[in-house]
Amino acid sequence: MSHKYKTKIEKIFEHPISGNIDVKRLICALEHYGVEIEITKHNKAKMSFNEKEFVMALSHRNDLSKDSVSKLRNYLEDVGITPDTI
């Protein structure tokens, strides 16, 4: 089962940036690796890991924009969650 989650994290780090990342599955994968996620009433995901926070806007289409993927990639690198470390 862990391989399924690792695949979702690897998709964040793909080049070129993928525009087809399912938000619900990504959230499950991030939670699996210890990221605390709260969905706000303004349709944003507030993430917290190792006392570092990140807020990402969620689209109504259920996938992430390339800009959001890029920002999430930077956050995950900052907190040490990369395909090489998991």
Backbone as ProteinMPNN parsed JSONL, in Angstrom:
{"seq_chain_A": "MSHKYKTKIEKIFEHPISGNIDVKRLICALEHYGVEIEITKHNKAKMSFNEKEFVMALSHRNDLSKDSVSKLRNYLEDVGITPDTI", "coords_chain_A": {"N_chain_A": [[0.83, -1.197, 0.0], [2.029, 1.212, 0.637], [3.554, 1.856, -1.572], [1.72, 2.84, -3.352], [1.133, 5.341, -2.257], [3.632, 6.55, -2.37], [3.952, 6.823, -5.1], [2.155, 8.872, -5.681], [3.414, 11.036, -4.421], [5.761, 11.122, -5.901], [4.739, 12.0, -8.31], [4.376, 14.717, -7.889], [6.945, 15.633, -8.096], [7.676, 15.298, -10.733], [9.089, 16.056, -13.964], [8.228, 17.327, -17.054], [6.062, 19.492, -15.109], [3.208, 17.943, -13.848], [-0.17, 18.277, -14.8], [-2.272, 16.902, -13.944], [-3.131, 15.898, -11.295], [-4.778, 14.262, -8.846], [-6.492, 15.695, -6.233], [-7.716, 14.626, -3.882], [-6.598, 12.062, -3.628], [-3.921, 12.767, -3.42], [-3.942, 14.17, -0.993], [-4.534, 12.072, 0.782], [-2.17, 10.587, 0.491], [-0.247, 12.417, 1.459], [-1.095, 12.656, 4.123], [-0.604, 10.07, 4.939], [2.161, 10.097, 5.143], [2.501, 11.704, 7.324], [1.787, 14.404, 7.268], [-0.22, 16.92, 8.52], [-3.43, 17.834, 7.644], [-5.824, 20.285, 7.057], [-8.906, 21.11, 5.787], [-10.176, 24.129, 4.841], [-13.053, 26.308, 5.212], [-12.999, 27.957, 3.077], [-12.19, 26.559, 0.914], [-9.466, 25.726, 0.939], [-6.406, 24.021, 1.533], [-4.834, 23.538, 4.478], [-1.71, 22.831, 5.452], [0.462, 21.129, 7.68], [3.599, 20.304, 8.907], [6.273, 19.198, 10.797], [6.305, 21.637, 12.226], [6.154, 23.52, 10.219], [4.183, 25.399, 8.046], [1.847, 25.384, 5.303], [-0.296, 26.748, 2.917], [-2.648, 25.889, 0.547], [-4.546, 26.628, -2.261], [-7.498, 25.013, -3.306], [-8.877, 23.665, -6.239], [-12.086, 23.601, -7.862], [-12.286, 21.669, -9.679], [-11.064, 19.38, -8.868], [-8.397, 18.827, -9.33], [-4.911, 19.828, -9.356], [-3.45, 23.012, -10.115], [-0.647, 23.834, -12.229], [0.956, 25.742, -11.073], [0.266, 25.504, -8.351], [1.222, 22.921, -7.894], [3.959, 23.316, -8.22], [4.526, 25.073, -6.062], [3.785, 23.404, -3.936], [5.662, 21.383, -4.263], [8.013, 22.777, -3.581], [7.47, 23.271, -0.862], [7.337, 20.629, 0.148], [9.959, 19.76, -0.327], [11.241, 21.491, 1.407], [10.382, 20.579, 3.913], [11.367, 18.048, 3.9], [10.166, 15.868, 2.62], [10.5, 13.962, 0.09], [10.689, 12.016, -2.953], [13.07, 10.562, -2.701], [13.522, 10.432, 0.034], [11.456, 9.086, 1.242]], "CA_chain_A": [[0.0, 0.0, 0.0], [2.885, 2.378, 0.711], [4.001, 2.177, -2.925], [0.654, 3.662, -3.95], [1.29, 6.702, -1.759], [4.897, 7.082, -2.878], [3.709, 7.196, -6.493], [1.494, 10.195, -5.685], [4.428, 12.038, -4.074], [6.655, 11.209, -7.056], [4.055, 12.78, -9.352], [4.621, 16.134, -7.572], [8.321, 15.971, -8.456], [7.915, 14.999, -12.141], [9.404, 17.127, -14.911], [7.581, 18.602, -16.727], [5.05, 19.456, -14.05], [1.95, 17.311, -14.231], [-1.389, 19.054, -14.572], [-3.319, 15.914, -13.734], [-2.929, 15.298, -9.987], [-6.037, 14.204, -8.102], [-6.283, 16.303, -4.926], [-8.12, 13.734, -2.796], [-5.589, 11.005, -3.494], [-2.704, 13.405, -2.939], [-4.133, 14.45, 0.436], [-4.376, 10.782, 1.476], [-0.748, 10.242, 0.476], [0.452, 13.315, 2.371], [-1.465, 12.266, 5.484], [0.091, 8.81, 5.201], [3.536, 10.429, 5.515], [2.526, 12.487, 8.552], [1.386, 15.8, 7.099], [-1.557, 17.211, 9.037], [-4.126, 18.657, 6.646], [-7.151, 20.782, 7.419], [-9.574, 21.782, 4.667], [-10.901, 25.262, 5.394], [-14.344, 26.584, 4.577], [-12.732, 28.737, 1.857], [-11.666, 25.582, -0.045], [-8.008, 25.723, 0.963], [-5.811, 22.966, 2.347], [-3.808, 24.06, 5.371], [-0.837, 21.7, 5.758], [1.432, 21.353, 8.739], [4.54, 19.201, 9.1], [7.489, 19.675, 11.484], [6.088, 23.037, 12.601], [6.132, 24.399, 9.042], [2.837, 25.395, 7.471], [1.675, 25.728, 3.898], [-1.711, 26.827, 2.552], [-2.793, 25.708, -0.885], [-5.922, 26.75, -2.751], [-7.999, 23.835, -4.01], [-9.79, 24.016, -7.318], [-13.347, 22.873, -7.843], [-12.172, 20.605, -10.673], [-10.477, 18.243, -8.171], [-6.995, 18.616, -9.658], [-4.09, 20.976, -8.999], [-2.824, 23.785, -11.185], [0.802, 23.641, -12.273], [1.522, 26.672, -10.094], [0.085, 24.888, -7.043], [2.133, 21.78, -7.825], [5.295, 23.87, -8.03], [4.617, 25.568, -4.687], [3.735, 22.244, -3.051], [6.969, 20.737, -4.389], [8.96, 23.548, -2.767], [7.148, 23.022, 0.543], [7.723, 19.262, 0.502], [11.424, 19.742, -0.258], [11.611, 22.235, 2.611], [10.137, 19.767, 5.121], [12.082, 16.79, 3.789], [9.375, 14.78, 2.054], [10.796, 13.83, -1.328], [10.696, 10.587, -3.324], [14.306, 9.932, -2.226], [13.546, 10.302, 1.498], [10.343, 8.29, 1.77]], "C_chain_A": [[0.869, 1.253, 0.0], [3.373, 2.804, -0.671], [2.994, 3.082, -3.634], [0.801, 5.122, -3.519], [2.571, 7.334, -2.289], [4.739, 7.545, -4.325], [3.062, 8.574, -6.587], [2.495, 11.304, -5.363], [5.39, 12.219, -5.245], [6.051, 12.056, -8.166], [4.253, 14.286, -9.139], [5.991, 16.565, -8.097], [8.665, 15.665, -9.92], [8.28, 16.261, -12.921], [8.992, 16.638, -16.277], [6.483, 18.403, -15.683], [3.749, 18.883, -14.585], [0.78, 18.227, -13.909], [-2.566, 18.155, -14.259], [-3.099, 15.171, -12.417], [-4.228, 15.408, -9.203], [-5.792, 14.666, -6.664], [-6.61, 15.332, -3.788], [-7.099, 12.633, -2.563], [-4.268, 11.57, -2.981], [-2.799, 13.688, -1.441], [-3.979, 13.173, 1.247], [-2.912, 10.392, 1.568], [0.036, 11.117, 1.456], [0.145, 12.97, 3.823], [-0.771, 10.962, 5.884], [1.525, 9.068, 5.68], [3.619, 11.425, 6.673], [2.162, 13.949, 8.433], [-0.034, 15.958, 7.632], [-2.221, 18.184, 8.063], [-5.514, 19.011, 7.145], [-7.719, 21.503, 6.201], [-10.432, 22.892, 5.263], [-12.217, 25.477, 4.655], [-14.187, 27.405, 3.294], [-12.054, 27.883, 0.792], [-10.147, 25.687, -0.198], [-7.549, 24.584, 1.864], [-4.683, 23.587, 3.16], [-2.984, 22.869, 5.842], [0.17, 22.09, 6.816], [2.288, 20.104, 8.908], [5.811, 19.781, 9.703], [7.447, 21.175, 11.764], [6.187, 24.021, 11.435], [4.768, 24.257, 8.392], [2.852, 25.846, 6.017], [0.183, 25.727, 3.622], [-1.802, 26.797, 1.027], [-4.265, 25.825, -1.258], [-6.295, 25.494, -3.524], [-8.974, 24.278, -5.087], [-11.061, 23.187, -7.193], [-13.329, 21.72, -8.846], [-11.546, 19.343, -10.105], [-9.078, 17.884, -8.679], [-6.236, 19.911, -9.384], [-3.575, 21.695, -10.234], [-1.318, 23.545, -11.136], [1.508, 24.563, -11.283], [1.421, 26.094, -8.682], [1.026, 23.707, -6.849], [3.554, 22.261, -7.549], [5.497, 24.36, -6.597], [4.603, 24.425, -3.686], [5.066, 21.501, -3.088], [8.002, 21.45, -3.526], [8.727, 23.305, -1.277], [7.621, 21.63, 0.963], [9.24, 19.109, 0.566], [11.902, 20.4, 1.018], [11.434, 21.403, 3.877], [10.749, 18.376, 5.026], [11.265, 15.602, 3.305], [9.59, 14.793, 0.54], [10.777, 12.352, -1.686], [11.952, 9.861, -2.832], [14.313, 9.67, -0.722], [12.413, 9.469, 2.072], [10.456, 6.839, 1.346]], "O_chain_A": [[0.479, 2.264, -0.585], [3.583, 3.993, -0.913], [3.363, 3.967, -4.407], [0.615, 6.032, -4.327], [2.592, 8.52, -2.619], [5.328, 8.549, -4.726], [3.392, 9.355, -7.479], [2.441, 12.383, -5.954], [5.792, 13.342, -5.55], [6.772, 12.75, -8.883], [4.291, 15.047, -10.106], [6.178, 17.716, -8.493], [9.83, 15.763, -10.307], [7.851, 17.368, -12.595], [9.415, 15.54, -16.64], [6.045, 17.283, -15.421], [3.257, 19.29, -15.637], [0.754, 18.872, -12.861], [-3.719, 18.587, -14.301], [-2.902, 13.956, -12.415], [-4.714, 16.506, -8.932], [-4.969, 14.082, -5.959], [-5.847, 15.233, -2.828], [-6.777, 12.312, -1.42], [-3.575, 10.922, -2.196], [-1.837, 13.468, -0.705], [-3.35, 13.193, 2.304], [-2.46, 9.917, 2.61], [0.883, 10.618, 2.196], [1.043, 12.991, 4.664], [-0.397, 10.784, 7.043], [2.039, 8.337, 6.527], [4.7, 11.936, 6.969], [2.225, 14.674, 9.427], [-0.938, 15.219, 7.242], [-1.652, 19.216, 7.707], [-6.273, 18.153, 7.594], [-7.082, 22.401, 5.652], [-11.307, 22.634, 6.09], [-12.452, 24.89, 3.599], [-15.132, 27.533, 2.516], [-11.421, 28.409, -0.123], [-9.618, 25.731, -1.309], [-8.221, 24.231, 2.833], [-3.707, 24.094, 2.609], [-3.493, 21.997, 6.547], [0.664, 23.216, 6.851], [1.773, 18.993, 9.034], [6.365, 20.747, 9.179], [8.432, 21.886, 11.561], [6.292, 25.228, 11.652], [4.261, 23.151, 8.209], [3.737, 26.577, 5.572], [-0.529, 24.814, 4.041], [-1.139, 27.559, 0.324], [-5.123, 25.195, -0.641], [-5.496, 24.977, -4.305], [-9.798, 25.165, -4.865], [-11.085, 22.179, -6.486], [-14.241, 20.893, -8.865], [-11.498, 18.324, -10.794], [-8.621, 16.758, -8.48], [-6.843, 20.966, -9.202], [-3.298, 21.077, -11.263], [-0.785, 23.103, -10.118], [2.542, 24.2, -10.721], [2.371, 26.179, -7.905], [1.568, 23.515, -5.76], [4.265, 21.674, -6.733], [6.532, 24.087, -5.989], [5.328, 24.465, -2.692], [5.546, 21.039, -2.053], [8.777, 20.806, -2.82], [9.682, 23.152, -0.516], [8.237, 21.475, 2.017], [9.75, 18.396, 1.431], [12.852, 19.933, 1.645], [12.234, 21.504, 4.807], [10.658, 17.599, 5.977], [11.631, 14.454, 3.554], [8.939, 15.542, -0.188], [10.843, 11.51, -0.791], [11.899, 8.659, -2.572], [15.029, 8.786, -0.252], [12.409, 9.175, 3.267], [9.604, 6.024, 1.7]]}, "name": "protein", "num_of_chains": 1, "seq": "MSHKYKTKIEKIFEHPISGNIDVKRLICALEHYGVEIEITKHNKAKMSFNEKEFVMALSHRNDLSKDSVSKLRNYLEDVGITPDTI"}
